[in-house]
Amino acid sequence: MKGCAAEMPSYTYAVKGEKLLKARGYQCEVQREEAPSENGCGYSLKIYGDCSRAKNILDSYAIPYTSFVYGGG
């Protein structure tokens, strides 16, 4: 299964993104990062499925992320 990860600026945005995507049928989960980047809060949103569409959904609902990495899953 295709997968990707969106590094989030806060835990709150990670949860909002998770709820938004799950309501649209995506499998996703909030995960704590062991080594967060300088711009992140230490949480990321792991997304399984069509990552391009998931990214567009987050963008269209103004859910910010500090980076979006394709691959894995």
mmCIF file of the N, C-alpha and C atoms, coordinates in Angstrom:
data_MODEL
# 
_entry.id   MODEL 
# 
loop_
_atom_site.group_PDB 
_atom_site.id 
_atom_site.type_symbol 
_atom_site.label_atom_id 
_atom_site.label_alt_id 
_atom_site.label_comp_id 
_atom_site.label_asym_id 
_atom_site.label_entity_id 
_atom_site.label_seq_id 
_atom_site.pdbx_PDB_ins_code 
_atom_site.Cartn_x 
_atom_site.Cartn_y 
_atom_site.Cartn_z 
_atom_site.occupancy 
_atom_site.B_iso_or_equiv 
_atom_site.pdbx_formal_charge 
_atom_site.auth_seq_id 
_atom_site.auth_comp_id 
_atom_site.auth_asym_id 
_atom_site.auth_atom_id 
_atom_site.pdbx_PDB_model_num 
ATOM 1   N N  . MET A 1 1  ? 0.846   -1.187 0.000  1.00 0.00 ? 1  MET A N  1 
ATOM 2   C CA . MET A 1 1  ? 0.000   0.000  0.000  1.00 0.00 ? 1  MET A CA 1 
ATOM 3   C C  . MET A 1 1  ? 0.887   1.244  0.000  1.00 0.00 ? 1  MET A C  1 
ATOM 4   N N  . LYS A 1 2  ? 0.511   2.228  -0.785 1.00 0.00 ? 2  LYS A N  1 
ATOM 5   C CA . LYS A 1 2  ? 1.257   3.482  -0.836 1.00 0.00 ? 2  LYS A CA 1 
ATOM 6   C C  . LYS A 1 2  ? 1.124   4.196  0.504  1.00 0.00 ? 2  LYS A C  1 
ATOM 7   N N  . GLY A 1 3  ? 2.136   4.950  0.827  1.00 0.00 ? 3  GLY A N  1 
ATOM 8   C CA . GLY A 1 3  ? 2.084   5.695  2.074  1.00 0.00 ? 3  GLY A CA 1 
ATOM 9   C C  . GLY A 1 3  ? 2.898   6.960  1.992  1.00 0.00 ? 3  GLY A C  1 
ATOM 10  N N  . CYS A 1 4  ? 2.671   7.842  2.949  1.00 0.00 ? 4  CYS A N  1 
ATOM 11  C CA . CYS A 1 4  ? 3.400   9.088  3.043  1.00 0.00 ? 4  CYS A CA 1 
ATOM 12  C C  . CYS A 1 4  ? 3.300   9.597  4.472  1.00 0.00 ? 4  CYS A C  1 
ATOM 13  N N  . ALA A 1 5  ? 4.033   10.639 4.751  1.00 0.00 ? 5  ALA A N  1 
ATOM 14  C CA . ALA A 1 5  ? 4.013   11.224 6.088  1.00 0.00 ? 5  ALA A CA 1 
ATOM 15  C C  . ALA A 1 5  ? 4.024   12.741 5.981  1.00 0.00 ? 5  ALA A C  1 
ATOM 16  N N  . ALA A 1 6  ? 3.200   13.370 6.780  1.00 0.00 ? 6  ALA A N  1 
ATOM 17  C CA . ALA A 1 6  ? 3.172   14.828 6.869  1.00 0.00 ? 6  ALA A CA 1 
ATOM 18  C C  . ALA A 1 6  ? 3.661   15.198 8.263  1.00 0.00 ? 6  ALA A C  1 
ATOM 19  N N  . GLU A 1 7  ? 4.797   15.880 8.328  1.00 0.00 ? 7  GLU A N  1 
ATOM 20  C CA . GLU A 1 7  ? 5.294   16.347 9.610  1.00 0.00 ? 7  GLU A CA 1 
ATOM 21  C C  . GLU A 1 7  ? 4.470   17.570 9.996  1.00 0.00 ? 7  GLU A C  1 
ATOM 22  N N  . MET A 1 8  ? 3.942   17.568 11.204 1.00 0.00 ? 8  MET A N  1 
ATOM 23  C CA . MET A 1 8  ? 2.989   18.594 11.603 1.00 0.00 ? 8  MET A CA 1 
ATOM 24  C C  . MET A 1 8  ? 3.625   19.642 12.520 1.00 0.00 ? 8  MET A C  1 
ATOM 25  N N  . PRO A 1 9  ? 3.108   20.881 12.478 1.00 0.00 ? 9  PRO A N  1 
ATOM 26  C CA . PRO A 1 9  ? 3.643   21.934 13.336 1.00 0.00 ? 9  PRO A CA 1 
ATOM 27  C C  . PRO A 1 9  ? 3.146   21.840 14.781 1.00 0.00 ? 9  PRO A C  1 
ATOM 28  N N  . SER A 1 10 ? 2.073   21.069 15.022 1.00 0.00 ? 10 SER A N  1 
ATOM 29  C CA . SER A 1 10 ? 1.574   20.891 16.382 1.00 0.00 ? 10 SER A CA 1 
ATOM 30  C C  . SER A 1 10 ? 0.763   19.598 16.463 1.00 0.00 ? 10 SER A C  1 
ATOM 31  N N  . TYR A 1 11 ? 0.631   19.100 17.675 1.00 0.00 ? 11 TYR A N  1 
ATOM 32  C CA . TYR A 1 11 ? -0.178  17.894 17.899 1.00 0.00 ? 11 TYR A CA 1 
ATOM 33  C C  . TYR A 1 11 ? -1.627  18.166 17.501 1.00 0.00 ? 11 TYR A C  1 
ATOM 34  N N  . THR A 1 12 ? -2.116  19.348 17.787 1.00 0.00 ? 12 THR A N  1 
ATOM 35  C CA . THR A 1 12 ? -3.500  19.719 17.469 1.00 0.00 ? 12 THR A CA 1 
ATOM 36  C C  . THR A 1 12 ? -3.764  19.609 15.971 1.00 0.00 ? 12 THR A C  1 
ATOM 37  N N  . TYR A 1 13 ? -2.854  20.114 15.151 1.00 0.00 ? 13 TYR A N  1 
ATOM 38  C CA . TYR A 1 13 ? -3.035  20.012 13.698 1.00 0.00 ? 13 TYR A CA 1 
ATOM 39  C C  . TYR A 1 13 ? -2.922  18.573 13.222 1.00 0.00 ? 13 TYR A C  1 
ATOM 40  N N  . ALA A 1 14 ? -2.094  17.786 13.880 1.00 0.00 ? 14 ALA A N  1 
ATOM 41  C CA . ALA A 1 14 ? -1.981  16.370 13.521 1.00 0.00 ? 14 ALA A CA 1 
ATOM 42  C C  . ALA A 1 14 ? -3.320  15.659 13.740 1.00 0.00 ? 14 ALA A C  1 
ATOM 43  N N  . VAL A 1 15 ? -3.962  15.929 14.856 1.00 0.00 ? 15 VAL A N  1 
ATOM 44  C CA . VAL A 1 15 ? -5.253  15.310 15.165 1.00 0.00 ? 15 VAL A CA 1 
ATOM 45  C C  . VAL A 1 15 ? -6.336  15.829 14.224 1.00 0.00 ? 15 VAL A C  1 
ATOM 46  N N  . LYS A 1 16 ? -6.328  17.136 13.936 1.00 0.00 ? 16 LYS A N  1 
ATOM 47  C CA . LYS A 1 16 ? -7.309  17.692 13.000 1.00 0.00 ? 16 LYS A CA 1 
ATOM 48  C C  . LYS A 1 16 ? -7.157  17.066 11.617 1.00 0.00 ? 16 LYS A C  1 
ATOM 49  N N  . GLY A 1 17 ? -5.912  16.927 11.160 1.00 0.00 ? 17 GLY A N  1 
ATOM 50  C CA . GLY A 1 17 ? -5.655  16.300 9.869  1.00 0.00 ? 17 GLY A CA 1 
ATOM 51  C C  . GLY A 1 17 ? -6.106  14.845 9.853  1.00 0.00 ? 17 GLY A C  1 
ATOM 52  N N  . GLU A 1 18 ? -5.842  14.138 10.936 1.00 0.00 ? 18 GLU A N  1 
ATOM 53  C CA . GLU A 1 18 ? -6.252  12.736 11.037 1.00 0.00 ? 18 GLU A CA 1 
ATOM 54  C C  . GLU A 1 18 ? -7.774  12.608 10.947 1.00 0.00 ? 18 GLU A C  1 
ATOM 55  N N  . LYS A 1 19 ? -8.502  13.413 11.696 1.00 0.00 ? 19 LYS A N  1 
ATOM 56  C CA . LYS A 1 19 ? -9.968  13.363 11.673 1.00 0.00 ? 19 LYS A CA 1 
ATOM 57  C C  . LYS A 1 19 ? -10.515 13.712 10.291 1.00 0.00 ? 19 LYS A C  1 
ATOM 58  N N  . LEU A 1 20 ? -9.937  14.725 9.662  1.00 0.00 ? 20 LEU A N  1 
ATOM 59  C CA . LEU A 1 20 ? -10.367 15.159 8.336  1.00 0.00 ? 20 LEU A CA 1 
ATOM 60  C C  . LEU A 1 20 ? -10.194 14.038 7.318  1.00 0.00 ? 20 LEU A C  1 
ATOM 61  N N  . LEU A 1 21 ? -9.017  13.423 7.307  1.00 0.00 ? 21 LEU A N  1 
ATOM 62  C CA . LEU A 1 21 ? -8.743  12.375 6.333  1.00 0.00 ? 21 LEU A CA 1 
ATOM 63  C C  . LEU A 1 21 ? -9.523  11.090 6.624  1.00 0.00 ? 21 LEU A C  1 
ATOM 64  N N  . LYS A 1 22 ? -9.660  10.734 7.897  1.00 0.00 ? 22 LYS A N  1 
ATOM 65  C CA . LYS A 1 22 ? -10.433 9.531  8.237  1.00 0.00 ? 22 LYS A CA 1 
ATOM 66  C C  . LYS A 1 22 ? -11.897 9.690  7.827  1.00 0.00 ? 22 LYS A C  1 
ATOM 67  N N  . ALA A 1 23 ? -12.429 10.903 7.940  1.00 0.00 ? 23 ALA A N  1 
ATOM 68  C CA . ALA A 1 23 ? -13.815 11.155 7.541  1.00 0.00 ? 23 ALA A CA 1 
ATOM 69  C C  . ALA A 1 23 ? -13.987 10.993 6.027  1.00 0.00 ? 23 ALA A C  1 
ATOM 70  N N  . ARG A 1 24 ? -12.869 11.044 5.293  1.00 0.00 ? 24 ARG A N  1 
ATOM 71  C CA . ARG A 1 24 ? -12.911 10.876 3.842  1.00 0.00 ? 24 ARG A CA 1 
ATOM 72  C C  . ARG A 1 24 ? -12.396 9.504  3.398  1.00 0.00 ? 24 ARG A C  1 
ATOM 73  N N  . GLY A 1 25 ? -12.303 8.574  4.354  1.00 0.00 ? 25 GLY A N  1 
ATOM 74  C CA . GLY A 1 25 ? -11.980 7.190  4.034  1.00 0.00 ? 25 GLY A CA 1 
ATOM 75  C C  . GLY A 1 25 ? -10.512 6.816  4.016  1.00 0.00 ? 25 GLY A C  1 
ATOM 76  N N  . TYR A 1 26 ? -9.631  7.708  4.461  1.00 0.00 ? 26 TYR A N  1 
ATOM 77  C CA . TYR A 1 26 ? -8.205  7.397  4.487  1.00 0.00 ? 26 TYR A CA 1 
ATOM 78  C C  . TYR A 1 26 ? -7.835  6.658  5.762  1.00 0.00 ? 26 TYR A C  1 
ATOM 79  N N  . GLN A 1 27 ? -6.904  5.727  5.646  1.00 0.00 ? 27 GLN A N  1 
ATOM 80  C CA . GLN A 1 27 ? -6.289  5.136  6.820  1.00 0.00 ? 27 GLN A CA 1 
ATOM 81  C C  . GLN A 1 27 ? -5.130  6.041  7.182  1.00 0.00 ? 27 GLN A C  1 
ATOM 82  N N  . CYS A 1 28 ? -5.093  6.511  8.404  1.00 0.00 ? 28 CYS A N  1 
ATOM 83  C CA . CYS A 1 28 ? -3.995  7.356  8.845  1.00 0.00 ? 28 CYS A CA 1 
ATOM 84  C C  . CYS A 1 28 ? -3.894  7.308  10.355 1.00 0.00 ? 28 CYS A C  1 
ATOM 85  N N  . GLU A 1 29 ? -2.753  7.746  10.859 1.00 0.00 ? 29 GLU A N  1 
ATOM 86  C CA . GLU A 1 29 ? -2.535  7.745  12.304 1.00 0.00 ? 29 GLU A CA 1 
ATOM 87  C C  . GLU A 1 29 ? -1.510  8.803  12.676 1.00 0.00 ? 29 GLU A C  1 
ATOM 88  N N  . VAL A 1 30 ? -1.674  9.354  13.864 1.00 0.00 ? 30 VAL A N  1 
ATOM 89  C CA . VAL A 1 30 ? -0.727  10.310 14.405 1.00 0.00 ? 30 VAL A CA 1 
ATOM 90  C C  . VAL A 1 30 ? 0.373   9.509  15.090 1.00 0.00 ? 30 VAL A C  1 
ATOM 91  N N  . GLN A 1 31 ? 1.620   9.854  14.790 1.00 0.00 ? 31 GLN A N  1 
ATOM 92  C CA . GLN A 1 31 ? 2.751   9.166  15.408 1.00 0.00 ? 31 GLN A CA 1 
ATOM 93  C C  . GLN A 1 31 ? 3.735   10.156 15.988 1.00 0.00 ? 31 GLN A C  1 
ATOM 94  N N  . ARG A 1 32 ? 4.286   9.807  17.136 1.00 0.00 ? 32 ARG A N  1 
ATOM 95  C CA . ARG A 1 32 ? 5.321   10.609 17.782 1.00 0.00 ? 32 ARG A CA 1 
ATOM 96  C C  . ARG A 1 32 ? 6.648   10.294 17.116 1.00 0.00 ? 32 ARG A C  1 
ATOM 97  N N  . GLU A 1 33 ? 7.380   11.314 16.723 1.00 0.00 ? 33 GLU A N  1 
ATOM 98  C CA . GLU A 1 33 ? 8.689   11.140 16.100 1.00 0.00 ? 33 GLU A CA 1 
ATOM 99  C C  . GLU A 1 33 ? 9.764   11.079 17.183 1.00 0.00 ? 33 GLU A C  1 
ATOM 100 N N  . GLU A 1 34 ? 10.709  10.185 17.019 1.00 0.00 ? 34 GLU A N  1 
ATOM 101 C CA . GLU A 1 34 ? 11.793  10.068 17.995 1.00 0.00 ? 34 GLU A CA 1 
ATOM 102 C C  . GLU A 1 34 ? 12.799  11.207 17.861 1.00 0.00 ? 34 GLU A C  1 
ATOM 103 N N  . ALA A 1 35 ? 13.002  11.665 16.637 1.00 0.00 ? 35 ALA A N  1 
ATOM 104 C CA . ALA A 1 35 ? 13.950  12.752 16.398 1.00 0.00 ? 35 ALA A CA 1 
ATOM 105 C C  . ALA A 1 35 ? 13.280  13.809 15.521 1.00 0.00 ? 35 ALA A C  1 
ATOM 106 N N  . PRO A 1 36 ? 12.485  14.699 16.117 1.00 0.00 ? 36 PRO A N  1 
ATOM 107 C CA . PRO A 1 36 ? 11.791  15.716 15.311 1.00 0.00 ? 36 PRO A CA 1 
ATOM 108 C C  . PRO A 1 36 ? 12.759  16.714 14.683 1.00 0.00 ? 36 PRO A C  1 
ATOM 109 N N  . SER A 1 37 ? 12.347  17.267 13.545 1.00 0.00 ? 37 SER A N  1 
ATOM 110 C CA . SER A 1 37 ? 13.176  18.281 12.893 1.00 0.00 ? 37 SER A CA 1 
ATOM 111 C C  . SER A 1 37 ? 13.038  19.607 13.634 1.00 0.00 ? 37 SER A C  1 
ATOM 112 N N  . GLU A 1 38 ? 13.813  20.591 13.218 1.00 0.00 ? 38 GLU A N  1 
ATOM 113 C CA . GLU A 1 38 ? 13.770  21.903 13.868 1.00 0.00 ? 38 GLU A CA 1 
ATOM 114 C C  . GLU A 1 38 ? 12.410  22.579 13.696 1.00 0.00 ? 38 GLU A C  1 
ATOM 115 N N  . ASN A 1 39 ? 11.736  22.330 12.574 1.00 0.00 ? 39 ASN A N  1 
ATOM 116 C CA . ASN A 1 39 ? 10.472  23.002 12.272 1.00 0.00 ? 39 ASN A CA 1 
ATOM 117 C C  . ASN A 1 39 ? 9.252   22.262 12.788 1.00 0.00 ? 39 ASN A C  1 
ATOM 118 N N  . GLY A 1 40 ? 9.396   21.002 13.141 1.00 0.00 ? 40 GLY A N  1 
ATOM 119 C CA . GLY A 1 40 ? 8.250   20.198 13.555 1.00 0.00 ? 40 GLY A CA 1 
ATOM 120 C C  . GLY A 1 40 ? 8.050   20.194 15.060 1.00 0.00 ? 40 GLY A C  1 
ATOM 121 N N  . CYS A 1 41 ? 6.909   19.666 15.478 1.00 0.00 ? 41 CYS A N  1 
ATOM 122 C CA . CYS A 1 41 ? 6.585   19.599 16.893 1.00 0.00 ? 41 CYS A CA 1 
ATOM 123 C C  . CYS A 1 41 ? 6.924   18.241 17.478 1.00 0.00 ? 41 CYS A C  1 
ATOM 124 N N  . GLY A 1 42 ? 7.280   17.303 16.621 1.00 0.00 ? 42 GLY A N  1 
ATOM 125 C CA . GLY A 1 42 ? 7.568   15.960 17.101 1.00 0.00 ? 42 GLY A CA 1 
ATOM 126 C C  . GLY A 1 42 ? 6.471   14.974 16.768 1.00 0.00 ? 42 GLY A C  1 
ATOM 127 N N  . TYR A 1 43 ? 5.427   15.432 16.073 1.00 0.00 ? 43 TYR A N  1 
ATOM 128 C CA . TYR A 1 43 ? 4.346   14.545 15.657 1.00 0.00 ? 43 TYR A CA 1 
ATOM 129 C C  . TYR A 1 43 ? 4.203   14.587 14.139 1.00 0.00 ? 43 TYR A C  1 
ATOM 130 N N  . SER A 1 44 ? 3.887   13.446 13.582 1.00 0.00 ? 44 SER A N  1 
ATOM 131 C CA . SER A 1 44 ? 3.624   13.387 12.150 1.00 0.00 ? 44 SER A CA 1 
ATOM 132 C C  . SER A 1 44 ? 2.339   12.613 11.913 1.00 0.00 ? 44 SER A C  1 
ATOM 133 N N  . LEU A 1 45 ? 1.806   12.786 10.739 1.00 0.00 ? 45 LEU A N  1 
ATOM 134 C CA . LEU A 1 45 ? 0.581   12.107 10.331 1.00 0.00 ? 45 LEU A CA 1 
ATOM 135 C C  . LEU A 1 45 ? 0.968   11.119 9.243  1.00 0.00 ? 45 LEU A C  1 
ATOM 136 N N  . LYS A 1 46 ? 0.882   9.827  9.554  1.00 0.00 ? 46 LYS A N  1 
ATOM 137 C CA . LYS A 1 46 ? 1.173   8.772  8.580  1.00 0.00 ? 46 LYS A CA 1 
ATOM 138 C C  . LYS A 1 46 ? -0.110  8.497  7.812  1.00 0.00 ? 46 LYS A C  1 
ATOM 139 N N  . ILE A 1 47 ? -0.019  8.553  6.496  1.00 0.00 ? 47 ILE A N  1 
ATOM 140 C CA . ILE A 1 47 ? -1.192  8.427  5.625  1.00 0.00 ? 47 ILE A CA 1 
ATOM 141 C C  . ILE A 1 47 ? -0.984  7.270  4.663  1.00 0.00 ? 47 ILE A C  1 
ATOM 142 N N  . TYR A 1 48 ? -2.001  6.431  4.511  1.00 0.00 ? 48 TYR A N  1 
ATOM 143 C CA . TYR A 1 48 ? -1.940  5.285  3.601  1.00 0.00 ? 48 TYR A CA 1 
ATOM 144 C C  . TYR A 1 48 ? -3.023  5.466  2.541  1.00 0.00 ? 48 TYR A C  1 
ATOM 145 N N  . GLY A 1 49 ? -2.617  5.367  1.274  1.00 0.00 ? 49 GLY A N  1 
ATOM 146 C CA . GLY A 1 49 ? -3.559  5.557  0.181  1.00 0.00 ? 49 GLY A CA 1 
ATOM 147 C C  . GLY A 1 49 ? -3.020  6.555  -0.818 1.00 0.00 ? 49 GLY A C  1 
ATOM 148 N N  . ASP A 1 50 ? -3.914  7.277  -1.481 1.00 0.00 ? 50 ASP A N  1 
ATOM 149 C CA . ASP A 1 50 ? -3.546  8.257  -2.497 1.00 0.00 ? 50 ASP A CA 1 
ATOM 150 C C  . ASP A 1 50 ? -2.988  9.512  -1.817 1.00 0.00 ? 50 ASP A C  1 
ATOM 151 N N  . CYS A 1 51 ? -1.663  9.591  -1.753 1.00 0.00 ? 51 CYS A N  1 
ATOM 152 C CA . CYS A 1 51 ? -1.009  10.675 -1.019 1.00 0.00 ? 51 CYS A CA 1 
ATOM 153 C C  . CYS A 1 51 ? -1.199  12.042 -1.662 1.00 0.00 ? 51 CYS A C  1 
ATOM 154 N N  . SER A 1 52 ? -1.205  12.096 -2.983 1.00 0.00 ? 52 SER A N  1 
ATOM 155 C CA . SER A 1 52 ? -1.402  13.382 -3.664 1.00 0.00 ? 52 SER A CA 1 
ATOM 156 C C  . SER A 1 52 ? -2.765  13.962 -3.320 1.00 0.00 ? 52 SER A C  1 
ATOM 157 N N  . ARG A 1 53 ? -3.766  13.125 -3.337 1.00 0.00 ? 53 ARG A N  1 
ATOM 158 C CA . ARG A 1 53 ? -5.120  13.586 -2.991 1.00 0.00 ? 53 ARG A CA 1 
ATOM 159 C C  . ARG A 1 53 ? -5.207  13.979 -1.517 1.00 0.00 ? 53 ARG A C  1 
ATOM 160 N N  . ALA A 1 54 ? -4.579  13.197 -0.648 1.00 0.00 ? 54 ALA A N  1 
ATOM 161 C CA . ALA A 1 54 ? -4.582  13.521 0.788  1.00 0.00 ? 54 ALA A CA 1 
ATOM 162 C C  . ALA A 1 54 ? -3.914  14.870 1.027  1.00 0.00 ? 54 ALA A C  1 
ATOM 163 N N  . LYS A 1 55 ? -2.805  15.118 0.341  1.00 0.00 ? 55 LYS A N  1 
ATOM 164 C CA . LYS A 1 55 ? -2.108  16.402 0.466  1.00 0.00 ? 55 LYS A CA 1 
ATOM 165 C C  . LYS A 1 55 ? -3.010  17.543 0.004  1.00 0.00 ? 55 LYS A C  1 
ATOM 166 N N  . ASN A 1 56 ? -3.724  17.337 -1.098 1.00 0.00 ? 56 ASN A N  1 
ATOM 167 C CA . ASN A 1 56 ? -4.649  18.363 -1.599 1.00 0.00 ? 56 ASN A CA 1 
ATOM 168 C C  . ASN A 1 56 ? -5.773  18.626 -0.599 1.00 0.00 ? 56 ASN A C  1 
ATOM 169 N N  . ILE A 1 57 ? -6.256  17.591 0.058  1.00 0.00 ? 57 ILE A N  1 
ATOM 170 C CA . ILE A 1 57 ? -7.315  17.765 1.067  1.00 0.00 ? 57 ILE A CA 1 
ATOM 171 C C  . ILE A 1 57 ? -6.792  18.592 2.234  1.00 0.00 ? 57 ILE A C  1 
ATOM 172 N N  . LEU A 1 58 ? -5.601  18.265 2.738  1.00 0.00 ? 58 LEU A N  1 
ATOM 173 C CA . LEU A 1 58 ? -5.026  19.046 3.837  1.00 0.00 ? 58 LEU A CA 1 
ATOM 174 C C  . LEU A 1 58 ? -4.847  20.502 3.422  1.00 0.00 ? 58 LEU A C  1 
ATOM 175 N N  . ASP A 1 59 ? -4.366  20.717 2.203  1.00 0.00 ? 59 ASP A N  1 
ATOM 176 C CA . ASP A 1 59 ? -4.177  22.088 1.708  1.00 0.00 ? 59 ASP A CA 1 
ATOM 177 C C  . ASP A 1 59 ? -5.505  22.837 1.589  1.00 0.00 ? 59 ASP A C  1 
ATOM 178 N N  . SER A 1 60 ? -6.515  22.180 1.043  1.00 0.00 ? 60 SER A N  1 
ATOM 179 C CA . SER A 1 60 ? -7.787  22.864 0.813  1.00 0.00 ? 60 SER A CA 1 
ATOM 180 C C  . SER A 1 60 ? -8.515  23.202 2.111  1.00 0.00 ? 60 SER A C  1 
ATOM 181 N N  . TYR A 1 61 ? -8.224  22.476 3.192  1.00 0.00 ? 61 TYR A N  1 
ATOM 182 C CA . TYR A 1 61 ? -8.825  22.779 4.484  1.00 0.00 ? 61 TYR A CA 1 
ATOM 183 C C  . TYR A 1 61 ? -7.869  23.533 5.401  1.00 0.00 ? 61 TYR A C  1 
ATOM 184 N N  . ALA A 1 62 ? -6.779  24.043 4.831  1.00 0.00 ? 62 ALA A N  1 
ATOM 185 C CA . ALA A 1 62 ? -5.805  24.872 5.547  1.00 0.00 ? 62 ALA A CA 1 
ATOM 186 C C  . ALA A 1 62 ? -5.231  24.178 6.784  1.00 0.00 ? 62 ALA A C  1 
ATOM 187 N N  . ILE A 1 63 ? -4.960  22.869 6.662  1.00 0.00 ? 63 ILE A N  1 
ATOM 188 C CA . ILE A 1 63 ? -4.279  22.146 7.725  1.00 0.00 ? 63 ILE A CA 1 
ATOM 189 C C  . ILE A 1 63 ? -2.783  22.222 7.400  1.00 0.00 ? 63 ILE A C  1 
ATOM 190 N N  . PRO A 1 64 ? -2.013  22.963 8.195  1.00 0.00 ? 64 PRO A N  1 
ATOM 191 C CA . PRO A 1 64 ? -0.596  23.150 7.863  1.00 0.00 ? 64 PRO A CA 1 
ATOM 192 C C  . PRO A 1 64 ? 0.244   21.925 8.200  1.00 0.00 ? 64 PRO A C  1 
ATOM 193 N N  . TYR A 1 65 ? 1.342   21.769 7.478  1.00 0.00 ? 65 TYR A N  1 
ATOM 194 C CA . TYR A 1 65 ? 2.345   20.749 7.761  1.00 0.00 ? 65 TYR A CA 1 
ATOM 195 C C  . TYR A 1 65 ? 3.688   21.363 7.418  1.00 0.00 ? 65 TYR A C  1 
ATOM 196 N N  . THR A 1 66 ? 4.721   20.905 8.093  1.00 0.00 ? 66 THR A N  1 
ATOM 197 C CA . THR A 1 66 ? 6.047   21.490 7.863  1.00 0.00 ? 66 THR A CA 1 
ATOM 198 C C  . THR A 1 66 ? 6.787   20.788 6.743  1.00 0.00 ? 66 THR A C  1 
ATOM 199 N N  . SER A 1 67 ? 6.468   19.516 6.487  1.00 0.00 ? 67 SER A N  1 
ATOM 200 C CA . SER A 1 67 ? 7.028   18.797 5.343  1.00 0.00 ? 67 SER A CA 1 
ATOM 201 C C  . SER A 1 67 ? 6.103   17.644 4.997  1.00 0.00 ? 67 SER A C  1 
ATOM 202 N N  . PHE A 1 68 ? 6.183   17.214 3.753  1.00 0.00 ? 68 PHE A N  1 
ATOM 203 C CA . PHE A 1 68 ? 5.352   16.108 3.257  1.00 0.00 ? 68 PHE A CA 1 
ATOM 204 C C  . PHE A 1 68 ? 6.262   15.176 2.480  1.00 0.00 ? 68 PHE A C  1 
ATOM 205 N N  . VAL A 1 69 ? 6.382   13.935 2.952  1.00 0.00 ? 69 VAL A N  1 
ATOM 206 C CA . VAL A 1 69 ? 7.302   12.978 2.363  1.00 0.00 ? 69 VAL A CA 1 
ATOM 207 C C  . VAL A 1 69 ? 6.532   11.810 1.772  1.00 0.00 ? 69 VAL A C  1 
ATOM 208 N N  . TYR A 1 70 ? 6.749   11.548 0.493  1.00 0.00 ? 70 TYR A N  1 
ATOM 209 C CA . TYR A 1 70 ? 6.108   10.427 -0.172 1.00 0.00 ? 70 TYR A CA 1 
ATOM 210 C C  . TYR A 1 70 ? 6.960   9.171  0.002  1.00 0.00 ? 70 TYR A C  1 
ATOM 211 N N  . GLY A 1 71 ? 6.288   8.030  0.034  1.00 0.00 ? 71 GLY A N  1 
ATOM 212 C CA . GLY A 1 71 ? 6.997   6.749  0.112  1.00 0.00 ? 71 GLY A CA 1 
ATOM 213 C C  . GLY A 1 71 ? 6.771   6.074  1.438  1.00 0.00 ? 71 GLY A C  1 
ATOM 214 N N  . GLY A 1 72 ? 7.135   4.817  1.483  1.00 0.00 ? 72 GLY A N  1 
ATOM 215 C CA . GLY A 1 72 ? 6.940   4.037  2.705  1.00 0.00 ? 72 GLY A CA 1 
ATOM 216 C C  . GLY A 1 72 ? 5.547   3.489  2.777  1.00 0.00 ? 72 GLY A C  1 
ATOM 217 N N  . GLY A 1 73 ? 5.154   3.106  3.984  1.00 0.00 ? 73 GLY A N  1 
ATOM 218 C CA . GLY A 1 73 ? 3.814   2.576  4.166  1.00 0.00 ? 73 GLY A CA 1 
ATOM 219 C C  . GLY A 1 73 ? 3.840   1.170  4.013  1.00 0.00 ? 73 GLY A C  1 
# 
